[in-house]
Amino acid sequence: MPEAAVDGAEPTTLVHLFEWTWNDIATECETHLGPHGFKGVQISPPQEHIVLPDYGFPWWQRYQPISYQLESRSGTRQELAAMIERCNQAGVEIYADAVINHMAGFESGVGSAGTEFTKYEYPSLYSWDDFNDCRQPVTDYGDAENVTQCELVGLADLDTSSEYVQATLVNYMSDLVDLGVSGFRIDAAKHIRAEELGQIIARLRAAHPDQDLLIYQEVIDPGTEAIRKEEYYAYGQVLDFEYGRIVSEAFLGKGGRTLAQLETLGEAWGLAPDHLAVVFIDNHDKQRGHGGGGNYLTHKDDHRYALANVFMLAFPYGQPKLMSSYAFEDSEQGPPADAAGVTQPVYQDGVAQCFGDWVCEHRWTAITNMVGFRNVTQPVAEVTDWWSNGANQIAFGRGDRGFVVINHDTEQLTRWFQTQLPQGRYCNVVEGALVPANGATACANGARVIQVNATGRFIATIPPGDAIALHVGAQL
């Protein structure tokens, strides 16, 4: 159940429902995401993609386009359109993962809509001259031309300087906007020259002048390569991969990092400016160990992962994006599916089958309830009343709207905390949200009630590996 409405509270949090079907996403928007205040869903690439039964239908087949027909492992064009409409009606926006840097890299094959192709020849779409001349894999990330003009892991690299290619990509994305999509994640943006991607995005925006499209670009920038994320700031937000690494390392205790050091986390750390950063703890690549992924927490880290997401949703930096995964043992493994590669539904008999084959981290109590905390506290731009033990016990407020305590130490934490919250009784939303109960309200799941006194102080005991989060939308 959602918390009480609070003036100024606006949805801010995105969630990547990785490899969910369109029908399942529609139901999730109506039954969970809308009621809990999520801003939007990042969906898997909706275009026709290669189908690879000999590889066990891996997750990455979605990132090898064959055509821009909207027929994919997640469903048909009609199902996609219905999902977008239902989600929008539920107050949840849809952001499509746009694979516009390349086409499929296999020498030949068949797509999810039945299209047969050979590399550099995609029927009624692209032919030999529509691809960059460097037909070799990227080998030197210190050379910008090599990164943007050669082939990412052998994928056929589109010539995005071409008028025809740009127009074709804009037509594809415009089709999705016409269906109701509110924006795009730009896959492999660092492999497209910034000025050329800027031209594509400008043309897309010009085609839809009445819509404020959200654009966030995948620019993996560790600070040591030729391509830098600031080259892309003019065209939209960027996914800041360093954020997830820094926060994960603090919770993992790597590199001498502690939670206490996160008090100043932001642009001074080499991160993108707050208004341009989309931040996350992990994503579909990092949880599979790609590109230093071992430094990122994932759902397999249980309470540490939950606490890291609590921190992200409480700390006022960037636009947060949650990951919602499926269980896997092999990093190539596709979503739960039958022998023919047909994705198995999350919803069965109207009930979401989460916390098993479908992990659904976004439904973990601590994470889903912190979405409401983020919405309520977002109008307060700064951290207030910061406290730490100098190591891995921290607490901080968001003005008179919220307060969080995280104990990632081995010792129990008991103390008085100073807040700016109004006097009253609050649910610890990490344990349970405020819900209706017999004509009044109560804290779900037997969540602790925290009493804040007239001076804004409260006393609490927080066990190791636990947290408290209070906000004015969950006040009894």
HELIX and SHEET records of a PDB file:
HELIX    1   1 TRP A   22  GLU A   28  1                                   7    
HELIX    2   2 CYS A   29  LEU A   33  3                                   5    
HELIX    3   3 PRO A   53  TYR A   55  5                                   3    
HELIX    4   4 TRP A   59  TYR A   63  5                                   5    
HELIX    5   5 ARG A   77  GLN A   89  1                                  13    
HELIX    6   6 TRP A  128  ASP A  130  5                                   3    
HELIX    7   7 ALA A  144  GLN A  149  1                                   6    
HELIX    8   8 LEU A  152  GLY A  154  5                                   3    
HELIX    9   9 GLU A  163  LEU A  179  1                                  17    
HELIX   10  10 ALA A  189  HIS A  191  5                                   3    
HELIX   11  11 ALA A  194  ALA A  207  1                                  14    
HELIX   12  12 LYS A  229  TYR A  235  5                                   7    
HELIX   13  13 PHE A  241  LEU A  252  1                                  12    
HELIX   14  14 LYS A  254  GLY A  256  5                                   3    
HELIX   15  15 LEU A  259  THR A  264  5                                   6    
HELIX   16  16 GLU A  267  TRP A  269  5                                   3    
HELIX   17  17 ASP A  274  LEU A  276  5                                   3    
HELIX   18  18 LYS A  286  ARG A  288  5                                   3    
HELIX   19  19 GLY A  293  ASN A  295  5                                   3    
HELIX   20  20 HIS A  299  ASP A  301  5                                   3    
HELIX   21  21 HIS A  303  ALA A  314  1                                  12    
HELIX   22  22 GLU A  361  ARG A  363  5                                   3    
HELIX   23  23 THR A  365  THR A  377  1                                  13    
HELIX   24  24 ALA A  444  GLY A  446  5                                   3    
HELIX   25  25 VAL A  472  ALA A  474  5                                   3    
SHEET    1   A 9 LEU A  14  LEU A  17  0                                        
SHEET    2   A 9 GLY A  40  ILE A  43  1                                        
SHEET    3   A 9 GLU A  93  ALA A  98  1                                        
SHEET    4   A 9 GLY A 183  ILE A 186  1                                        
SHEET    5   A 9 LEU A 214  GLN A 217  1                                        
SHEET    6   A 9 GLN A 237  LEU A 239  1                                        
SHEET    7   A 9 ALA A 277  VAL A 279  1                                        
SHEET    8   A 9 GLN A 319  SER A 324  1                                        
SHEET    9   A 9 LEU A  14  LEU A  17  1                                        
SHEET    1   B 2 HIS A 102  MET A 103  0                                        
SHEET    2   B 2 ALA A 156  ASP A 157 -1                                        
SHEET    1   C 2 SER A 108  VAL A 110  0                                        
SHEET    2   C 2 GLU A 116  THR A 118 -1                                        
SHEET    1   D 2 TYR A 347  GLN A 348  0                                        
SHEET    2   D 2 VAL A 351  ALA A 352 -1                                        
SHEET    1   E 4 THR A 384  SER A 388  0                                        
SHEET    2   E 4 GLN A 393  GLY A 397 -1                                        
SHEET    3   E 4 GLY A 402  ASN A 407 -1                                        
SHEET    4   E 4 ASP A 466  HIS A 471 -1                                        
SHEET    1   F 2 LEU A 413  GLN A 418  0                                        
SHEET    2   F 2 ARG A 457  ILE A 462 -1                                        
SHEET    1   G 2 GLY A 424  CYS A 427  0                                        
SHEET    2   G 2 VAL A 449  VAL A 452 -1                                        
SHEET    1   H 2 LEU A 434  ALA A 437  0                                        
SHEET    2   H 2 ALA A 440  CYS A 443 -1                                        
END                                                                             
